[in-house]
């Protein structure tokens, strides 16, 4: 890792979604810092859960997330896992990969554990 410090997870962040992106970013004075995020640095190392072919109206990441996981909160994970910078990168007919739910759960709890030991 190229950073002096590593941020794991903010368990105190009040949100009703476990995978809310803000939980995985360090809070600065006025903004969230993606550069120290262990989640963002390691997301592409998660096990592939499968592949999905984009069809018609599926081009919105939250719709893809809803179809794959039954929940829209994973949209940003799908984007990063595929190296997408924006929704314009999602093309009709393209096969995208998505991480396994078990890999996400395991990584989530690893971050929580590392957060506790770093305090």
GIVEN-V489071 format. One record per residue. N is the residue number from 1. RES is the residue in one letter. PHI is phi in degrees with one decimal (* if undefined). PSI is psi in whole degrees, 0 to 359 (999 if undefined). Layout:
n=N res=RES phi=PHI psi=PSI
n=N res=RES phi=PHI psi=PSI
This chain:
n=1 res=X phi=* psi=141
n=2 res=X phi=-93.0 psi=7
n=3 res=X phi=-107.1 psi=152
n=4 res=X phi=-68.9 psi=328
n=5 res=X phi=-135.4 psi=162
n=6 res=X phi=-128.9 psi=133
n=7 res=X phi=-102.8 psi=132
n=8 res=X phi=-98.1 psi=294
n=9 res=X phi=-162.8 psi=148
n=10 res=X phi=-104.2 psi=93
n=11 res=X phi=-68.5 psi=340
n=12 res=X phi=-83.5 psi=349
n=13 res=X phi=-61.4 psi=121
n=14 res=X phi=-80.5 psi=113
n=15 res=X phi=-157.8 psi=152
n=16 res=X phi=-92.1 psi=359
n=17 res=X phi=-113.6 psi=126
n=18 res=X phi=-58.5 psi=320
n=19 res=X phi=-101.3 psi=33
n=20 res=X phi=-63.7 psi=125
n=21 res=X phi=-52.5 psi=323
n=22 res=X phi=-61.2 psi=336
n=23 res=X phi=-69.6 psi=339
n=24 res=X phi=-104.9 psi=7
n=25 res=X phi=-119.2 psi=138
n=26 res=X phi=-72.4 psi=135
n=27 res=X phi=-82.8 psi=122
n=28 res=X phi=-94.7 psi=199
n=29 res=X phi=-61.5 psi=307
n=30 res=X phi=-121.5 psi=359
n=31 res=X phi=-151.3 psi=175
n=32 res=X phi=-97.6 psi=142
n=33 res=X phi=-104.9 psi=106
n=34 res=X phi=-77.1 psi=346
n=35 res=X phi=-73.0 psi=338
n=36 res=X phi=-103.9 psi=5
n=37 res=X phi=-75.7 psi=118
n=38 res=X phi=-64.8 psi=324
n=39 res=X phi=-61.8 psi=311
n=40 res=X phi=-67.1 psi=324
n=41 res=X phi=-69.9 psi=334
n=42 res=X phi=-115.0 psi=0
n=43 res=X phi=-60.5 psi=326
n=44 res=X phi=-76.0 psi=356
n=45 res=X phi=-91.9 psi=356
n=46 res=X phi=-68.4 psi=151
n=47 res=X phi=-65.6 psi=140
n=48 res=X phi=-74.7 psi=129
n=49 res=X phi=-86.3 psi=334
n=50 res=X phi=164.6 psi=189
n=51 res=X phi=-125.9 psi=151
n=52 res=X phi=-137.0 psi=134
n=53 res=X phi=-93.8 psi=124
n=54 res=X phi=-68.1 psi=129
n=55 res=X phi=-131.8 psi=126
n=56 res=X phi=51.3 psi=247
n=57 res=X phi=-79.7 psi=4
n=58 res=X phi=-70.0 psi=356
n=59 res=X phi=-65.9 psi=356
n=60 res=X phi=-94.6 psi=127
n=61 res=X phi=-59.1 psi=326
n=62 res=X phi=-69.7 psi=330
n=63 res=X phi=-71.2 psi=320
n=64 res=X phi=-61.4 psi=313
n=65 res=X phi=-58.3 psi=315
n=66 res=X phi=-61.0 psi=317
n=67 res=X phi=-67.2 psi=319
n=68 res=X phi=-79.4 psi=319
n=69 res=X phi=-114.6 psi=352
n=70 res=X phi=75.9 psi=16
n=71 res=X phi=-156.8 psi=136
n=72 res=X phi=-81.2 psi=350
n=73 res=X phi=-66.0 psi=345
n=74 res=X phi=-88.9 psi=5
n=75 res=X phi=-54.3 psi=315
n=76 res=X phi=-70.8 psi=331
n=77 res=X phi=-66.9 psi=316
n=78 res=X phi=-61.2 psi=317
n=79 res=X phi=-60.1 psi=309
n=80 res=X phi=-67.8 psi=322
n=81 res=X phi=-60.9 psi=330
n=82 res=X phi=-100.3 psi=1
n=83 res=X phi=73.3 psi=22
n=84 res=X phi=-78.8 psi=135
n=85 res=X phi=-90.6 psi=331
n=86 res=X phi=-158.4 psi=172
n=87 res=X phi=-66.2 psi=340
n=88 res=X phi=-67.1 psi=344
n=89 res=X phi=-77.4 psi=344
n=90 res=X phi=-87.1 psi=116
n=91 res=X phi=-111.8 psi=140
n=92 res=X phi=-59.0 psi=134
n=93 res=X phi=87.1 psi=351
n=94 res=X phi=-78.0 psi=142
n=95 res=X phi=-90.1 psi=126
n=96 res=X phi=-116.0 psi=158
n=97 res=X phi=-102.2 psi=158
n=98 res=X phi=-141.0 psi=147
n=99 res=X phi=-74.4 psi=152
n=100 res=X phi=-70.7 psi=147
n=101 res=X phi=-62.2 psi=320
n=102 res=X phi=-62.4 psi=319
n=103 res=X phi=-64.2 psi=319
n=104 res=X phi=-62.6 psi=313
n=105 res=X phi=-60.6 psi=312
n=106 res=X phi=-60.2 psi=317
n=107 res=X phi=-67.3 psi=320
n=108 res=X phi=-56.4 psi=311
n=109 res=X phi=-71.3 psi=331
n=110 res=X phi=-63.7 psi=316
n=111 res=X phi=-63.7 psi=319
n=112 res=X phi=-62.2 psi=318
n=113 res=X phi=-64.9 psi=316
n=114 res=X phi=-66.9 psi=327
n=115 res=X phi=-62.9 psi=314
n=116 res=X phi=-64.0 psi=320
n=117 res=X phi=-77.0 psi=343
n=118 res=X phi=-89.7 psi=352
n=119 res=X phi=-78.2 psi=999
